[in-house]
């Protein structure tokens, strides 16, 4: 087949962007289509003609179809990850006319780092894919997923497949352009939260790989390295989850220019300070109530309780090491632990979407977008969410 493509002069991959050729910008998702894949999907008639003429150029319709499939698989995920609506939204977003003229050098550095890490994180999943890792927020929090359409105005969310992935360069530019007095802090905390999201996703992926290796290699051993790796990894993930909540609280505070939240010593004091400073108009929003529930002291205590059960000495929790020490069925305990960790990651991800919505609202208020709300491709978005709820 390699010789055939050499004859056709088609040895290079086909690159298909979400944007039209005259609209392509930095960070625009691109599907990489190997010529072998396009040839496999080509019609028998066109293959015969190409062999006789010693020339082959795949149809544009075929390349677009393959690009759609690749982008859904690699970036946008399952139906429950709002794959199709987000793909539509990103096509709309990247084909609009906008400039990034307000970014500082530090913002560009952060954006480049996030994009590079996103690529590396996704590559882990491509090499060892597991649908257990998809967040499926369309099922878990459909009322929050509706927010994915309007936030495209200021903080576009590209994907919610395994973690929250935003168009960071555009978002940072929107924050600077608005003239928000806490722009530096908002960008820093948003960056840190997104970074934590990817570290959690990577750690969860490693956790699942450890479970697979334990199933294959434990045998009669009392305790193996992969079980120790899993224990350590779980502790790290719980720390990341808690840090995500704490940084989200700080981000919300700076969104409303509440600068004293960071200095409070206890979680309870931080929440009170935040609630006291948030405008009444915000407290009436349904997604604020969603955030309020999950950043509460009760939610933090839940995370701490799981972590305590994992580490403390009395051994009263079914998540402790003695439940898989010397036991052939130890992966069952680790699978249960994985489910808890993944559930907490999904909750945190939904909170982040709602927090981004609050931030986007403020940025829109300070710097209205150059389009009308009815121009958004949101109807297909809403229809898709309805089909998820009805299944």
C-alpha positions as CSV (number, residue, x, y, z in Angstrom):
1,X,0.0,0.0,0.0
2,X,2.9,2.3,0.7
3,X,4.1,1.9,-2.9
4,X,0.5,2.7,-4.1
5,X,0.5,6.0,-2.2
6,X,4.0,6.8,-3.5
7,X,2.6,6.4,-7.1
8,X,-0.4,8.5,-6.1
9,X,1.9,11.1,-4.5
10,X,-0.2,10.9,-1.3
11,X,2.2,9.9,1.5
12,X,1.3,12.8,3.8
13,X,-1.6,12.9,6.2
14,X,-4.6,15.0,5.4
15,X,-5.2,17.9,7.8
16,X,-8.7,19.1,8.2
17,X,-9.5,22.0,10.5
18,X,-12.7,23.0,12.2
19,X,-12.4,26.4,10.6
20,X,-12.5,27.4,6.9
21,X,-9.1,28.0,5.3
22,X,-9.4,31.8,5.6
23,X,-10.5,31.6,9.2
24,X,-7.9,29.2,10.7
25,X,-6.5,30.5,14.0
26,X,-4.2,29.3,16.7
27,X,-5.6,26.5,18.9
28,X,-8.2,25.5,16.3
29,X,-8.7,21.7,16.5
30,X,-7.4,19.8,13.5
31,X,-8.1,16.2,12.5
32,X,-5.1,14.3,11.2
33,X,-6.3,11.7,8.6
34,X,-3.8,9.1,7.5
35,X,-4.0,8.4,3.7
36,X,-4.5,4.7,4.5
37,X,-7.7,5.4,6.4
38,X,-9.1,7.6,3.6
39,X,-8.2,4.9,1.0
40,X,-10.0,2.2,3.1
41,X,-13.2,4.3,3.1
42,X,-13.0,5.2,-0.5
43,X,-15.6,3.6,-2.8
44,X,-14.6,0.6,-4.9
45,X,-15.4,2.5,-8.1
46,X,-13.1,5.4,-7.2
47,X,-10.3,2.9,-6.2
48,X,-10.5,1.3,-9.6
49,X,-10.4,4.6,-11.5
50,X,-7.5,5.8,-9.3
51,X,-5.5,2.7,-10.1
52,X,-6.0,3.0,-13.8
53,X,-5.2,6.8,-13.8
54,X,-2.4,6.5,-11.3
55,X,-3.9,9.5,-9.5
56,X,-6.0,9.7,-6.3
57,X,-7.5,12.6,-4.5
58,X,-10.1,11.7,-1.8
59,X,-13.4,13.5,-2.0
60,X,-13.9,16.5,0.3
61,X,-17.1,14.9,1.6
62,X,-15.1,11.8,2.7
63,X,-12.4,13.8,4.4
64,X,-15.0,15.9,6.3
65,X,-16.8,12.7,7.4
66,X,-13.5,11.2,8.6
67,X,-12.5,14.4,10.3
68,X,-15.8,14.5,12.1
69,X,-15.3,10.9,13.4
70,X,-11.8,11.6,14.5
71,X,-12.6,14.8,16.4
72,X,-15.6,13.2,18.1
73,X,-13.4,10.3,19.2
74,X,-10.3,12.2,20.3
75,X,-11.7,15.4,21.6
76,X,-15.4,15.6,22.1
77,X,-16.3,12.1,23.4
78,X,-19.6,10.3,23.8
79,X,-23.2,11.5,23.4
80,X,-23.3,11.8,27.2
81,X,-20.2,14.2,27.0
82,X,-22.3,16.5,24.7
83,X,-20.0,15.6,21.8
84,X,-22.0,16.7,18.8
85,X,-23.4,20.0,20.3
86,X,-19.8,21.0,21.4
87,X,-18.5,20.2,18.0
88,X,-21.1,22.4,16.4
89,X,-20.3,25.1,18.9
90,X,-16.6,25.0,18.2
91,X,-17.2,25.0,14.5
92,X,-19.2,28.2,15.0
93,X,-16.7,29.7,17.4
94,X,-13.6,29.1,15.3
95,X,-15.3,30.4,12.1
96,X,-16.1,33.7,13.7
97,X,-13.9,36.9,13.2
98,X,-12.1,37.7,16.4
99,X,-8.6,38.9,17.4
100,X,-6.5,38.3,20.4
101,X,-4.9,41.7,21.0
102,X,-5.1,42.0,24.8
103,X,-2.9,39.1,25.9
104,X,0.2,39.6,28.0
105,X,3.3,37.5,27.5
106,X,2.5,35.6,30.7
107,X,-1.0,34.8,29.4
108,X,0.4,33.4,26.2
109,X,2.9,31.2,28.1
110,X,0.1,29.8,30.3
111,X,-2.1,29.1,27.2
112,X,0.8,27.3,25.4
113,X,1.5,25.2,28.4
114,X,-2.2,24.2,28.8
115,X,-2.5,23.3,25.1
116,X,0.7,21.2,25.3
117,X,-0.5,19.4,28.4
118,X,-3.9,18.8,26.9
119,X,-2.3,17.1,23.9
120,X,-0.2,14.9,26.2
121,X,-3.1,14.1,28.4
122,X,-5.3,13.1,25.5
123,X,-2.5,10.9,24.0
124,X,-2.6,8.8,27.2
125,X,-6.2,8.0,26.6
126,X,-5.7,7.3,22.9
127,X,-3.0,4.7,23.8
128,X,-5.1,3.0,26.4
129,X,-8.7,4.1,26.0
130,X,-11.3,3.4,28.7
131,X,-14.9,4.7,28.6
132,X,-14.9,4.4,32.4
133,X,-13.0,7.7,32.4
134,X,-15.6,9.7,30.4
135,X,-17.2,12.2,32.7
136,X,-20.7,11.9,31.1
137,X,-21.8,15.2,32.5
138,X,-24.8,15.2,30.1
139,X,-26.2,12.5,32.4
140,X,-24.8,13.7,35.7
141,X,-25.6,17.4,35.4
142,X,-27.7,18.2,32.3
143,X,-28.9,21.5,33.8
144,X,-25.3,22.7,34.0
145,X,-24.4,21.4,30.6
146,X,-26.9,23.9,29.1
147,X,-24.4,26.6,30.1
148,X,-21.8,25.4,27.6
149,X,-23.5,27.3,24.8
150,X,-23.7,30.9,26.3
151,X,-20.2,30.7,27.9
152,X,-18.7,30.6,24.4
153,X,-19.0,34.3,24.4
154,X,-16.1,34.8,26.8
155,X,-14.7,31.4,28.1
156,X,-15.3,28.8,25.3
157,X,-15.4,25.2,26.7
158,X,-14.1,22.9,23.9
159,X,-14.6,19.6,25.6
160,X,-15.9,17.9,28.8
161,X,-14.9,14.4,27.9
162,X,-12.3,13.6,30.6
163,X,-11.7,17.1,32.0
164,X,-12.8,20.7,31.4
165,X,-10.9,21.9,28.3
166,X,-11.3,25.6,27.4
167,X,-10.0,27.7,24.6
168,X,-7.6,29.4,27.1
169,X,-6.0,31.9,24.8
170,X,-9.4,33.3,23.9
171,X,-10.6,33.2,27.5
172,X,-7.6,35.0,28.9
173,X,-7.9,37.6,26.1
174,X,-11.6,38.1,27.1
175,X,-10.6,38.7,30.7
176,X,-8.0,41.2,29.8
177,X,-10.3,43.0,27.3
178,X,-13.0,43.4,29.9
179,X,-10.8,45.5,32.1
180,X,-11.7,43.5,35.1
181,X,-9.8,44.9,38.1
182,X,-8.8,41.3,39.2
183,X,-7.7,40.1,35.8
184,X,-4.3,38.9,37.0
185,X,-5.8,36.8,39.8
186,X,-8.7,35.4,37.7
187,X,-6.3,34.2,34.9
188,X,-4.0,32.7,37.5
189,X,-6.7,30.8,39.3
190,X,-8.4,29.7,36.1
191,X,-5.1,28.4,34.8
192,X,-4.4,26.5,38.1
193,X,-7.8,24.9,38.2
194,X,-7.5,23.7,34.6
195,X,-4.1,22.4,35.3
196,X,-5.4,20.5,38.3
197,X,-8.2,19.0,36.2
198,X,-5.7,17.5,33.8
199,X,-3.5,16.2,36.7
200,X,-6.6,14.5,38.1
201,X,-7.6,13.0,34.7
202,X,-4.0,11.7,34.2
203,X,-3.9,10.2,37.8
204,X,-7.3,8.5,37.3
205,X,-6.0,7.0,34.0
206,X,-2.9,5.7,35.8
207,X,-5.1,4.3,38.6
208,X,-7.1,2.3,36.1
209,X,-3.9,1.0,34.5
210,X,-2.7,-0.1,38.0
211,X,-5.9,-2.1,38.5
212,X,-5.5,-3.8,35.2
213,X,-1.9,-4.8,36.1
214,X,-3.0,-6.1,39.5
215,X,-5.6,-8.3,37.9
216,X,-2.9,-9.8,35.6
217,X,0.1,-10.1,38.0
218,X,-0.9,-10.4,41.7
219,X,-1.3,-14.1,41.8
220,X,-0.5,-15.4,45.3
221,X,1.4,-12.3,46.3
222,X,0.4,-10.5,49.5
223,X,0.9,-7.0,48.2
224,X,2.5,-5.9,44.9
225,X,4.0,-2.6,43.7
226,X,0.9,-1.7,41.6
227,X,-1.3,-1.9,44.7
228,X,1.1,0.5,46.5
229,X,1.1,2.8,43.4
230,X,-2.7,2.8,43.5
231,X,-2.8,3.7,47.2
232,X,-0.4,6.6,46.7
233,X,-2.2,7.8,43.6
234,X,-5.5,7.8,45.4
235,X,-4.1,10.0,48.1
236,X,-2.7,12.4,45.5
237,X,-6.1,12.6,43.7
238,X,-8.0,13.4,46.9
239,X,-5.5,16.3,47.5
240,X,-6.1,17.5,44.0
241,X,-9.9,17.4,44.4
242,X,-9.8,19.4,47.6
243,X,-7.4,21.9,46.1
244,X,-9.7,22.3,43.1
245,X,-12.6,23.3,45.4
246,X,-10.4,25.8,47.3
247,X,-9.1,27.4,44.1
248,X,-12.6,27.6,42.7
249,X,-13.8,29.5,45.7
250,X,-10.9,31.9,45.3
251,X,-11.8,32.3,41.5
252,X,-15.4,33.1,42.4
253,X,-14.2,35.6,44.9
254,X,-12.0,37.5,42.5
255,X,-14.8,37.3,39.8
256,X,-16.8,39.6,42.1
257,X,-13.7,41.5,43.3
258,X,-13.9,39.9,46.8
259,X,-10.2,39.9,47.6
260,X,-10.3,38.9,51.3
261,X,-11.5,35.3,50.7
262,X,-8.0,34.0,50.2
263,X,-6.8,35.3,53.6
264,X,-9.4,33.4,55.6
265,X,-8.0,30.5,57.5
266,X,-10.8,28.0,57.5
267,X,-13.1,26.7,54.8
268,X,-16.2,27.9,56.7
269,X,-14.8,31.4,57.0
270,X,-14.0,31.5,53.3
271,X,-17.5,30.4,52.3
272,X,-19.1,33.0,54.7
273,X,-16.9,35.8,53.3
274,X,-17.8,34.7,49.7
275,X,-21.5,34.6,50.4
276,X,-21.4,38.0,52.1
277,X,-19.7,39.6,49.1
278,X,-21.6,38.0,46.2
279,X,-24.3,40.3,44.6
280,X,-27.9,39.5,45.3
281,X,-28.6,39.2,41.5
282,X,-26.1,36.4,41.3
283,X,-27.6,34.5,44.3
284,X,-30.8,34.2,42.3
285,X,-29.2,32.2,39.5
286,X,-29.8,28.4,39.5
287,X,-26.2,27.6,38.7
288,X,-25.0,29.7,41.7
289,X,-27.2,27.5,43.9
290,X,-25.6,24.4,42.3
291,X,-22.1,25.8,43.2
292,X,-23.2,26.8,46.7
293,X,-24.2,23.2,47.4
294,X,-20.9,21.7,46.3
295,X,-18.4,24.1,47.7
296,X,-20.0,23.9,51.1
297,X,-18.2,22.8,54.2
298,X,-20.2,19.6,54.0
299,X,-18.8,18.7,50.5
300,X,-15.2,19.4,51.7
301,X,-15.9,17.2,54.8
302,X,-17.0,14.4,52.4
303,X,-13.7,14.5,50.5
304,X,-11.8,14.6,53.8
305,X,-13.8,11.7,55.1
306,X,-12.9,9.5,52.2
307,X,-9.2,10.6,52.6
308,X,-9.3,9.8,56.3
309,X,-10.8,6.4,55.7
310,X,-8.0,5.7,53.3
311,X,-5.1,6.7,55.4
312,X,-5.9,6.7,59.2
313,X,-4.9,3.9,61.5
314,X,-8.0,2.4,62.9
315,X,-9.1,0.7,59.7
316,X,-12.8,1.3,60.0
317,X,-13.3,2.2,56.4
318,X,-13.7,-0.3,53.5
319,X,-11.3,1.8,51.5
320,X,-8.2,0.9,53.6
321,X,-5.3,-1.3,52.4
322,X,-6.2,-4.3,54.6
323,X,-9.2,-4.9,52.3
324,X,-6.9,-5.9,49.5
325,X,-3.7,-7.0,51.3
326,X,-3.3,-10.7,50.7
327,X,-6.6,-11.0,48.8
328,X,-7.0,-12.2,45.3
329,X,-10.1,-10.1,44.8
330,X,-8.3,-6.9,45.8
331,X,-9.1,-5.1,42.5
332,X,-12.7,-5.0,43.6
333,X,-11.8,-2.6,46.5
334,X,-9.7,-0.5,44.2
335,X,-12.5,-0.4,41.6
336,X,-14.8,0.9,44.3
337,X,-12.2,3.5,45.2
338,X,-11.9,4.5,41.6
339,X,-15.6,5.0,41.3
340,X,-15.6,7.4,44.3
341,X,-12.6,9.3,42.9
342,X,-14.2,9.6,39.5
343,X,-17.5,10.7,40.9
344,X,-15.8,13.5,42.9
345,X,-13.9,14.5,39.8
346,X,-17.2,14.7,37.8
347,X,-18.8,16.8,40.6
348,X,-15.8,19.2,40.6
349,X,-16.0,19.5,36.8
350,X,-19.6,20.4,36.9
351,X,-18.8,23.1,39.5
352,X,-16.1,24.5,37.3
353,X,-18.6,24.8,34.4
354,X,-21.0,26.7,36.6
355,X,-18.1,28.9,37.9
356,X,-17.1,29.6,34.3
357,X,-20.7,30.6,33.6
358,X,-20.6,33.1,36.5
359,X,-17.3,34.5,35.2
360,X,-18.6,34.7,31.7
361,X,-21.7,36.6,32.9
362,X,-19.5,39.2,34.5
363,X,-17.3,39.6,31.4
364,X,-20.4,39.9,29.2
365,X,-21.7,42.6,31.5
366,X,-18.4,44.5,31.4
367,X,-17.8,43.9,27.7
368,X,-20.8,42.8,25.6
369,X,-20.1,40.4,22.7
370,X,-20.4,41.4,19.1
371,X,-23.2,39.0,18.3
372,X,-26.8,38.4,19.5
373,X,-27.7,35.4,21.7
374,X,-30.0,34.0,19.0
375,X,-27.0,33.6,16.7
376,X,-25.6,30.8,18.9
377,X,-26.1,27.2,17.6
378,X,-27.9,26.5,20.9
379,X,-31.1,24.9,19.6
380,X,-29.4,21.7,18.5
381,X,-27.6,21.9,21.9
382,X,-30.8,22.0,23.8
383,X,-32.4,19.3,21.7
384,X,-29.4,17.0,22.3
385,X,-29.7,17.5,26.0
386,X,-33.4,16.5,25.8
387,X,-32.6,13.3,24.1
388,X,-30.1,12.4,26.8
389,X,-32.6,13.0,29.5
390,X,-35.2,10.9,27.8
391,X,-33.0,7.8,27.2
